[in-house]
Amino acid sequence: MLTTYSVKDAQSSILQRENAFLFDEFDMGADERAESIRIYGEALTPEQGVQKILRDVRLRGNQAIHDWTERLDQIADVTLKTPDGEPQAALERIDPELRHALECAAQRIRDFHSRQPLPNWSTNEMGGTLGQRVTPIQRVGVYVPGGTAPLPSTLLMCALPGRVAGVEELVVTTPPGADGRIPDVILAAGAIAGVDEMLAIGGAQAIGALTFGTESIRRVDKIVGPGSLWVTLAKRQVYGIVGIDGLYGPTETVVVADESANPAWVAADMLAQAEHDVLATAILFTPSKQVAHAVQAEIGHQLEQLTRADVIAESLTKRGGIVLTHDMDEACLLASDFAAEHTCIASETPERYTSKIRDAGGLFVGERSFEVLGDYVAGPSHTMPTSATARFASPLNVADFVKISSIVELDAETSAQLSPIAARIALAEGLDGHAAAAQQRLAK
């Protein structure tokens, strides 16, 4: 199930990333073509299908949302906007132990993000006053995936950084359950996070509703949160009309382990990652053959106890593996090059290796700081860059919920000194109107 690779073999197989965001390069087989015709009435790629849904929502509003929800999810008679008071009522209904767990997680998420700096600043050392002003985005939509199970953790991880940043209006949208309602645990998480509106809409139609607005839903300024292929495609298509936080592919974890690692814990962490989805990635980099063999055995043993064993087995077979490296330096280099969403260091002395890993969405240092804690309660948002985008992107954080305005308030002397410089550059660019605007200040 979990293949062991040499570095060379891994680099030509499991470490070869497909570009998860080239969604237009889609090879439509017979099954996909038949399903597309059933849904759309014609053979469309996912990119084209999403475009059709977005356009329909833009033109027909609520009715289009109802139609697509019934067609795609077989759910009719959905109440799009959750009535006021229902999230709080759900919070009272859920199991008290679950409520306590969600509230503890929420407090840690708030505490972590409240420590992220969002500085207004100014200086008088450049002639007059120059600086920046940080302003919360007014209205933000948060997409919370539904899929096979509701994800209250994602609501907390995506909404609370926005609340800390001072966003005035937070709107959560999530797929309805089979009964046409948002599950109680999601409603309860919304109450804990203090969101302002909750919408029972999923998929591309949810992104369309947030982007364009409808008769009953006001458009937002930015959309954050992970989702399915169709949600991600929709976010990409509406970017520029609204802001987005990023494009998220299937989840992924790599573990870098030395000879001191606990094989049972490493195996448990890999199984937890593979449990998400058949497209999830779980890879171990280690120079220790003993650890590699022990992890293999532990995975076989522990898998028998898990309810999603079929999903895990497919994920590990297709996208997982163990890579035997020459030493820990090579293991860290490979992990950094892979730039995974989660990179975990399994060692009794993890601090020896942290500086060797440059690119990672989240760095989990030591076996007590395991990735599952990051999923739920450690503090940082679990919405992290995937598909090697950790090379340039960051986890969702308070900066995603604000915008920066530059402040320019020059004194007369500095303005006079800079005007001829600006005029000279403007003339070089052939913009004599720009030059004239600067020269007029000099004449005056």
C-alpha positions as CSV (number, residue, x, y, z in Angstrom):
1,M,0.0,0.0,0.0
2,L,2.7,2.5,1.0
3,T,5.6,2.2,-1.4
4,T,9.2,2.9,-0.3
5,Y,11.1,5.0,-2.9
6,S,14.7,6.0,-3.5
7,V,15.1,9.8,-3.9
8,K,15.6,9.4,-7.7
9,D,12.4,7.3,-8.1
10,A,10.4,9.6,-5.9
11,Q,11.5,12.6,-7.9
12,S,10.1,11.0,-11.0
13,S,6.8,9.9,-9.4
14,I,5.2,11.0,-6.1
15,L,7.2,14.2,-5.9
16,Q,6.2,15.2,-9.4
17,R,3.4,17.7,-8.9
18,E,0.6,18.1,-11.4
19,N,-0.4,21.7,-11.7
20,A,-3.6,21.6,-9.7
21,F,-4.7,24.9,-11.1
22,L,-4.5,24.2,-14.8
23,F,-8.2,23.3,-14.7
24,D,-8.7,24.0,-18.4
25,E,-6.4,21.1,-19.2
26,F,-9.2,18.5,-18.6
27,D,-9.4,15.2,-20.4
28,M,-13.1,14.4,-20.5
29,G,-13.7,10.7,-20.7
30,A,-17.0,9.0,-21.6
31,D,-18.3,9.0,-18.0
32,E,-17.5,12.6,-17.5
33,R,-19.1,13.5,-20.8
34,A,-22.3,11.6,-19.9
35,E,-22.5,13.3,-16.5
36,S,-21.9,16.7,-18.0
37,I,-24.7,16.2,-20.5
38,R,-27.0,15.1,-17.7
39,I,-26.2,18.2,-15.6
40,Y,-25.7,20.9,-18.2
41,G,-27.5,19.6,-21.2
42,E,-24.2,19.6,-23.1
43,A,-20.7,18.3,-22.7
44,L,-18.8,20.9,-20.7
45,T,-15.5,20.9,-18.9
46,P,-15.6,21.8,-15.2
47,E,-14.3,25.3,-16.2
48,Q,-17.1,25.7,-18.7
49,G,-19.7,24.3,-16.3
50,V,-18.7,26.7,-13.6
51,Q,-18.8,29.6,-16.0
52,K,-22.4,28.6,-16.9
53,I,-23.5,28.4,-13.3
54,L,-21.9,31.8,-12.4
55,R,-23.6,33.5,-15.4
56,D,-26.9,32.0,-14.5
57,V,-26.7,33.2,-10.9
58,R,-25.7,36.7,-12.1
59,L,-28.7,36.9,-14.4
60,R,-31.4,35.0,-12.4
61,G,-30.3,35.3,-8.8
62,N,-32.1,33.2,-6.2
63,Q,-34.0,31.1,-8.7
64,A,-30.8,30.1,-10.4
65,I,-29.4,29.1,-7.0
66,H,-32.5,27.0,-6.2
67,D,-32.4,25.3,-9.6
68,W,-28.7,24.4,-9.5
69,T,-28.9,23.2,-5.9
70,E,-31.7,20.9,-6.9
71,R,-30.0,19.7,-10.1
72,L,-26.6,19.2,-8.5
73,D,-27.4,18.1,-5.0
74,Q,-30.9,16.8,-5.3
75,I,-32.1,19.2,-2.6
76,A,-35.3,21.2,-3.1
77,D,-37.0,23.9,-1.0
78,V,-33.8,25.2,0.6
79,T,-34.2,28.3,2.8
80,L,-31.1,30.3,1.5
81,K,-30.8,32.6,4.5
82,T,-30.8,31.1,8.0
83,P,-33.3,32.9,10.2
84,D,-31.9,35.2,12.9
85,G,-31.6,33.3,16.2
86,E,-31.2,29.9,14.6
87,P,-27.4,29.7,15.1
88,Q,-27.7,30.5,18.8
89,A,-30.5,28.0,19.1
90,A,-28.3,25.3,17.5
91,L,-25.5,26.2,19.9
92,E,-27.9,25.4,22.8
93,R,-28.9,22.1,21.1
94,I,-25.5,20.6,20.4
95,D,-23.8,18.2,22.8
96,P,-22.3,20.3,25.7
97,E,-18.9,18.6,25.4
98,L,-18.7,19.4,21.7
99,R,-19.7,23.0,22.5
100,H,-16.9,23.3,25.0
101,A,-14.4,21.9,22.5
102,L,-15.5,24.4,19.8
103,E,-15.3,27.3,22.3
104,C,-11.9,26.3,23.4
105,A,-10.7,26.1,19.8
106,A,-12.2,29.5,19.1
107,Q,-10.5,31.1,22.0
108,R,-7.1,29.9,20.9
109,I,-7.7,30.9,17.3
110,R,-8.7,34.4,18.5
111,D,-5.7,34.6,20.8
112,F,-3.2,33.6,18.0
113,H,-4.6,36.0,15.4
114,S,-4.9,38.9,17.8
115,R,-1.1,38.8,18.1
116,Q,-0.6,39.3,14.4
117,P,0.5,43.0,13.7
118,L,-1.6,45.3,11.6
119,P,0.3,48.5,12.0
120,N,-0.8,52.0,11.0
121,W,2.4,54.0,10.7
122,S,3.6,57.4,9.6
123,T,6.9,59.2,9.4
124,N,7.9,62.9,9.3
125,E,11.4,62.1,8.1
126,M,10.7,62.3,4.3
127,G,9.2,65.8,4.2
128,G,5.7,66.2,5.5
129,T,3.9,63.0,6.5
130,L,4.0,59.7,4.7
131,G,2.6,56.4,6.0
132,Q,0.0,53.7,5.7
133,R,-3.5,53.2,7.0
134,V,-4.9,49.7,7.6
135,T,-8.7,49.4,7.1
136,P,-10.8,46.2,7.6
137,I,-12.6,45.0,4.5
138,Q,-16.2,45.8,5.0
139,R,-18.0,42.6,3.9
140,V,-16.4,39.2,3.5
141,G,-17.8,35.9,2.4
142,V,-16.5,32.7,4.1
143,Y,-17.0,29.4,2.2
144,V,-17.2,26.3,4.4
145,P,-17.1,23.0,2.6
146,G,-19.7,20.4,3.3
147,G,-18.9,17.3,1.2
148,T,-19.2,14.0,3.2
149,A,-19.3,15.8,6.6
150,P,-19.8,19.3,8.0
151,L,-16.6,21.1,9.0
152,P,-17.2,23.5,11.9
153,S,-13.4,23.8,12.4
154,T,-13.1,25.4,9.0
155,L,-15.8,28.0,9.9
156,L,-13.8,28.9,13.0
157,M,-10.5,28.9,11.2
158,C,-11.7,31.2,8.4
159,A,-14.2,33.5,10.2
160,L,-12.3,34.3,13.4
161,P,-9.3,35.9,11.8
162,G,-11.7,38.2,10.0
163,R,-13.5,39.0,13.2
164,V,-10.2,39.8,14.9
165,A,-9.2,42.0,11.9
166,G,-12.4,44.1,12.4
167,V,-14.4,43.0,9.4
168,E,-17.8,44.7,9.7
169,E,-19.9,41.9,8.1
170,L,-19.0,38.2,7.9
171,V,-21.2,36.0,5.7
172,V,-20.8,32.2,5.9
173,T,-22.1,30.0,3.1
174,T,-22.1,26.2,3.2
175,P,-23.9,23.4,1.4
176,P,-27.2,22.4,3.0
177,G,-27.8,19.0,4.3
178,A,-30.2,16.5,2.8
179,D,-33.0,18.2,4.8
180,G,-32.2,21.6,3.2
181,R,-30.8,23.0,6.4
182,I,-27.3,23.9,7.6
183,P,-26.2,21.3,10.1
184,D,-26.5,22.3,13.7
185,V,-22.8,22.0,14.4
186,I,-22.0,24.5,11.6
187,L,-24.7,26.9,12.9
188,A,-23.3,26.6,16.4
189,A,-19.8,27.4,15.1
190,G,-21.3,30.4,13.4
191,A,-22.7,31.6,16.7
192,I,-19.4,31.1,18.5
193,A,-17.6,33.0,15.8
194,G,-20.2,35.8,15.7
195,V,-20.9,35.7,12.0
196,D,-23.6,38.0,10.7
197,E,-25.3,35.9,8.1
198,M,-25.4,32.2,7.3
199,L,-26.4,30.9,3.8
200,A,-27.4,27.4,2.9
201,I,-25.7,27.4,-0.5
202,G,-22.8,25.3,-1.8
203,G,-20.6,24.9,-4.9
204,A,-20.1,27.4,-7.7
205,Q,-23.6,28.9,-7.1
206,A,-22.5,30.0,-3.6
207,I,-19.5,31.8,-5.1
208,G,-21.8,33.4,-7.7
209,A,-24.2,34.6,-5.0
210,L,-21.4,36.1,-2.9
211,T,-19.9,37.8,-6.0
212,F,-22.9,39.2,-7.7
213,G,-25.6,39.3,-5.0
214,T,-29.2,38.3,-5.5
215,E,-32.6,39.7,-4.6
216,S,-32.0,38.6,-0.9
217,I,-28.2,38.4,-0.7
218,R,-25.9,41.4,-0.8
219,R,-22.6,40.9,-2.6
220,V,-19.3,40.8,-0.7
221,D,-16.0,42.4,-1.2
222,K,-13.8,39.3,-0.8
223,I,-14.3,35.5,-0.6
224,V,-12.1,33.3,1.6
225,G,-12.1,29.6,2.4
226,P,-11.3,26.2,0.7
227,G,-13.7,24.1,-1.3
228,S,-14.2,21.6,-4.0
229,L,-12.8,21.8,-7.6
230,W,-15.9,23.7,-8.6
231,V,-15.6,26.2,-5.8
232,T,-12.0,26.8,-6.6
233,L,-12.7,27.2,-10.3
234,A,-15.4,29.7,-9.4
235,K,-13.2,31.7,-7.1
236,R,-10.6,31.9,-9.9
237,Q,-13.2,33.1,-12.4
238,V,-14.6,35.9,-10.2
239,Y,-11.3,37.2,-9.0
240,G,-11.1,40.8,-9.9
241,I,-14.8,41.3,-9.3
242,V,-14.2,40.3,-5.7
243,G,-11.0,39.6,-3.9
244,I,-10.0,36.0,-3.0
245,D,-7.6,34.6,-0.4
246,G,-6.1,31.8,-2.6
247,L,-6.8,28.7,-4.6
248,Y,-6.7,25.5,-2.6
249,G,-6.0,22.0,-3.9
250,P,-6.2,18.6,-2.2
251,T,-4.7,18.6,1.3
252,E,-1.1,17.3,1.9
253,T,1.3,16.5,4.7
254,V,5.0,15.5,4.7
255,V,6.8,14.1,7.7
256,V,10.6,14.5,8.1
257,A,11.8,11.9,10.6
258,D,15.1,10.9,12.0
259,E,16.0,7.7,13.8
260,S,14.5,9.0,17.1
261,A,11.0,9.3,15.7
262,N,8.1,7.3,17.1
263,P,7.0,5.1,14.2
264,A,3.5,4.6,15.7
265,W,3.0,8.4,15.8
266,V,4.4,9.0,12.4
267,A,2.0,6.3,11.0
268,A,-0.9,7.9,12.8
269,D,-0.2,11.3,11.4
270,M,0.0,9.9,7.9
271,L,-3.2,8.0,8.3
272,A,-4.9,11.1,9.6
273,Q,-3.9,13.0,6.5
274,A,-4.9,10.3,4.1
275,E,-8.3,10.1,5.8
276,H,-9.3,13.4,4.3
277,D,-9.7,12.4,0.6
278,V,-8.5,9.9,-2.0
279,L,-6.5,12.9,-3.5
280,A,-4.8,13.7,-0.2
281,T,-1.0,13.4,0.0
282,A,1.0,11.9,2.9
283,I,4.8,11.4,2.4
284,L,7.5,10.4,4.8
285,F,11.1,11.5,4.2
286,T,13.6,9.7,6.4
287,P,17.2,8.4,6.2
288,S,16.4,5.6,8.6
289,K,15.5,2.2,7.1
290,Q,14.5,1.0,10.6
291,V,11.9,3.9,10.9
292,A,10.7,3.3,7.4
293,H,10.0,-0.4,8.0
294,A,8.4,0.3,11.4
295,V,6.1,2.9,9.9
296,Q,5.1,0.5,7.2
297,A,4.1,-2.1,9.8
298,E,2.3,0.4,11.9
299,I,0.2,1.7,9.0
300,G,-0.9,-1.8,8.2
301,H,-1.9,-2.4,11.8
302,Q,-3.6,0.9,12.6
303,L,-5.5,1.0,9.3
304,E,-7.6,-1.9,10.4
305,Q,-9.1,0.1,13.2
306,L,-10.2,3.1,11.1
307,T,-13.7,3.5,9.5
308,R,-12.4,5.3,6.3
309,A,-9.9,2.6,5.5
310,D,-10.9,2.4,1.8
311,V,-10.3,6.1,1.3
312,I,-7.0,6.0,3.2
313,A,-5.7,3.0,1.3
314,E,-6.4,4.6,-2.1
315,S,-4.8,7.9,-1.0
316,L,-1.6,6.2,0.3
317,T,-1.4,3.9,-2.7
318,K,-1.8,6.7,-5.3
319,R,-0.2,9.7,-3.6
320,G,1.6,8.6,-0.6
321,G,5.0,7.0,0.0
322,I,8.2,6.7,2.0
323,V,11.3,8.3,0.6
324,L,14.6,7.0,1.9
325,T,17.2,9.8,1.9
326,H,20.9,9.9,2.4
327,D,20.7,12.0,5.5
328,M,18.4,14.5,7.3
329,D,19.8,17.4,5.3
330,E,18.6,15.8,2.1
331,A,15.2,14.9,3.8
332,C,14.8,18.6,4.8
333,L,15.8,19.8,1.3
334,L,13.3,17.5,-0.4
335,A,10.6,18.6,2.0
336,S,11.3,22.3,1.4
337,D,11.3,21.8,-2.4
338,F,8.0,20.0,-2.1
339,A,6.6,23.0,-0.2
340,A,3.7,21.1,1.4
341,E,0.7,22.5,3.1
342,H,1.9,20.8,6.3
343,T,5.5,19.9,7.1
344,C,6.0,17.9,10.3
345,I,9.4,17.3,12.0
346,A,9.4,14.0,13.9
347,S,12.5,14.0,16.1
348,E,13.6,14.3,19.7
349,T,15.6,17.3,18.6
350,P,13.4,19.0,16.0
351,E,15.0,22.4,16.4
352,R,18.1,21.1,14.6
353,Y,16.1,21.0,11.3
354,T,13.6,23.9,11.4
355,S,16.0,26.4,9.7
356,K,16.6,23.9,6.9
357,I,13.0,23.9,5.7
358,R,12.3,27.2,3.9
359,D,8.9,26.6,2.3
360,A,5.9,25.1,4.1
361,G,2.4,26.3,4.7
362,G,2.7,25.2,8.4
363,L,5.7,23.9,10.2
364,F,4.9,21.5,13.0
365,V,8.0,21.2,15.2
366,G,8.3,18.0,17.2
367,E,6.0,15.0,17.7
368,R,3.9,16.7,20.4
369,S,3.1,19.5,17.9
370,F,1.3,17.1,15.5
371,E,-0.7,18.3,12.5
372,V,-4.1,17.2,13.8
373,L,-3.8,19.8,16.6
374,G,-3.2,22.4,13.9
375,D,-6.4,21.2,12.2
376,Y,-8.5,22.1,15.2
377,V,-7.1,23.9,18.1
378,A,-3.4,25.0,18.1
379,G,-4.3,28.5,17.0
380,P,-3.1,29.4,13.5
381,S,-5.8,29.0,10.7
382,H,-5.8,25.5,9.2
383,T,-6.5,27.1,5.8
384,M,-3.0,26.9,4.3
385,P,-1.4,27.0,0.8
386,T,-1.4,23.8,-1.1
387,S,0.1,22.5,-4.3
388,A,3.5,24.1,-3.7
389,T,2.0,27.5,-3.4
390,A,3.7,27.8,0.0
391,R,6.7,29.0,-2.1
392,F,4.9,32.4,-2.3
393,A,1.6,32.2,-0.3
394,S,0.8,32.2,3.4
395,P,-1.8,30.6,5.6
396,L,-5.1,32.6,6.0
397,N,-4.5,35.3,8.5
398,V,-5.7,38.7,9.6
399,A,-3.9,40.4,6.7
400,D,-6.3,38.7,4.3
401,F,-9.2,40.7,5.9
402,V,-7.7,44.2,5.6
403,K,-6.5,46.6,2.9
404,I,-3.7,49.1,3.1
405,S,-4.0,52.7,1.9
406,S,-0.9,54.8,1.4
407,I,-0.9,58.2,2.9
408,V,0.9,61.1,1.2
409,E,0.9,64.5,2.8
410,L,4.0,66.4,1.7
411,D,5.1,69.8,2.9
412,A,5.6,72.6,0.4
413,E,9.4,72.5,0.4
414,T,9.5,68.7,-0.3
415,S,6.8,69.1,-3.0
416,A,8.9,71.7,-4.7
417,Q,12.0,69.5,-4.5
418,L,10.3,66.5,-6.0
419,S,8.3,68.2,-8.7
420,P,11.1,68.6,-11.3
421,I,12.2,65.0,-10.7
422,A,8.7,63.8,-11.4
423,A,8.5,66.1,-14.5
424,R,11.7,64.7,-15.9
425,I,10.6,61.1,-15.5
426,A,7.2,61.9,-17.0
427,L,8.8,63.5,-20.1
428,A,10.9,60.4,-20.6
429,E,7.7,58.4,-20.6
430,G,6.1,60.7,-23.1
431,L,3.5,61.9,-20.6
432,D,3.6,65.7,-21.0
433,G,0.4,66.1,-19.1
434,H,2.0,64.6,-16.0
435,A,5.0,66.8,-16.5
436,A,2.8,69.9,-16.8
437,A,1.0,69.1,-13.5
438,A,4.3,69.0,-11.7
439,Q,5.8,72.1,-13.5
440,Q,2.7,74.2,-12.6
441,R,3.5,73.7,-9.0
442,L,7.0,75.1,-9.6
443,A,5.7,78.1,-11.5
444,K,3.3,78.9,-8.7
